[in-house]
Amino acid sequence: MRAPGVHRVLRRATLAGWLVAAAALVPTGYAADYADGNYAANHISLETAVTIWRQAAWQNDDFLAQVKLGDIYSNSTDGRFYDPVEAYVWFYLAGRNRTGRGRFWDDEAADVIRARHDHAMDKQGEILLELSSQERVEAHDRITYILSCNGADGFLELGRISASNRHDDDDDWHGGRGRGGGAPSVMMPNDSEALTYFHIADAMGNPLGRPYLNTLEANLRGSYFGAHLVDKQAKAFHYWTPPFEFYPTGSAPGGVPLSDECVVGMERQRALALAAAIPPEAVRHALFFLGWKGPQAVLQYQASLPAEATGRLTGMQLVRAIQTAAFNGDADSQNTLGVMYAKGLGVVTNYVRAEYWFARAADQRYPAALYHLGVLYKVGPPGIDQDLHKSNDFMTSSAIAGFRPTMNQLGSLLNNAANEPPHPGQN
């Protein structure tokens, strides 16, 4: 039996041909824009155009591409793309987009941009009324993920969105409050989140992060609860992690997958270069869990991805295989992913994320994960509070579960204790 959700990946394998072609059409480092997508739609295919518009909208904050994606994903007559959550995401980001105002100086262009903006705001409101509570959570998480992928500027924007004293001029397109000003949204004010995002933007070097943070902290310190929140978030921001390992692929039957357009920065490139250190048996296990078995497993797996089936996995493909298996509940892959986060193999070092995946595997009583949690709480690396009591509990649990390293450690401890003189209160 295949892992839950994997059948959706396999159904999309038939799309690999045009996905490979689309990837080949957009060179690495190429800055796609709205016009490129239009050319692709007219001369190649709409699927290729969507991949280009996604890159332009995500990486380059292309306002016109964002509106176009909203229109495509809100079109219920096209089952390949229809996704109301995704439509809301791009209409929302278009409504927040401020780049269009400074790019067009003549009245005719300004009128076009204003009309597109009003259209995005109207559609955003219509779709929001039809989203379930779970879909609203999904939209919130997708928006958060997309903006967090844009580095310090993205976190600054998340802070501006989340702050209760957010600036009304963010939606000002008409010389006053824009049509979206104060409109209902999945991104509700939350000063706790705003403090976190401003802290991260500041830590990443954005010069505006600190001024925004100082202003919000000054406003909050006027009350006991606000002052407590300020002090708490000054430490808690170290624990923040994105809502996803990678962008959700979508669930429409036979639909076109949603691509992840996160920019691969230098830190991530370095981590991907170290992906070769991931044990081959861990990758084979992940592929086996996902349903790809035997000598053709790698080729079959690659055939389901927007990449050429070469039989040799890239660093990104190695990481994605283990992430997918972990996400679908494989304890071995969850533990492997935790190790990858702890050591910076294929993914950027993140001890909070390592703790999360070790804990997921430990919930299934996976012995190595119990041991690794014990090590994390014993050492207390950045983002993890040292807790020797929890460390001892997990070490003991791993030994009981039969994990030999801790069995040996526990045996040594007991032997040493037996040779020591009795302590007061001992029998």
Secondary structure as GFF3:
##gff-version 3
##sequence-region A 1 427
A	DSSP	alpha_helix	6	11	.	.	.	ID=ss1
A	DSSP	three_ten_helix	12	15	.	.	.	ID=ss2
A	DSSP	alpha_helix	16	25	.	.	.	ID=ss3
A	DSSP	alpha_helix	34	43	.	.	.	ID=ss4
A	DSSP	alpha_helix	46	59	.	.	.	ID=ss5
A	DSSP	alpha_helix	63	73	.	.	.	ID=ss6
A	DSSP	alpha_helix	84	96	.	.	.	ID=ss7
A	DSSP	alpha_helix	99	103	.	.	.	ID=ss8
A	DSSP	alpha_helix	107	130	.	.	.	ID=ss9
A	DSSP	alpha_helix	133	148	.	.	.	ID=ss10
A	DSSP	alpha_helix	151	162	.	.	.	ID=ss11
A	DSSP	three_ten_helix	168	171	.	.	.	ID=ss12
A	DSSP	alpha_helix	191	203	.	.	.	ID=ss13
A	DSSP	alpha_helix	209	220	.	.	.	ID=ss14
A	DSSP	alpha_helix	224	236	.	.	.	ID=ss15
A	DSSP	three_ten_helix	237	239	.	.	.	ID=ss16
A	DSSP	alpha_helix	266	273	.	.	.	ID=ss17
A	DSSP	three_ten_helix	275	277	.	.	.	ID=ss18
A	DSSP	alpha_helix	280	290	.	.	.	ID=ss19
A	DSSP	alpha_helix	297	303	.	.	.	ID=ss20
A	DSSP	alpha_helix	315	327	.	.	.	ID=ss21
A	DSSP	alpha_helix	331	343	.	.	.	ID=ss22
A	DSSP	alpha_helix	351	362	.	.	.	ID=ss23
A	DSSP	alpha_helix	367	379	.	.	.	ID=ss24
A	DSSP	alpha_helix	388	400	.	.	.	ID=ss25
A	DSSP	alpha_helix	404	419	.	.	.	ID=ss26
###
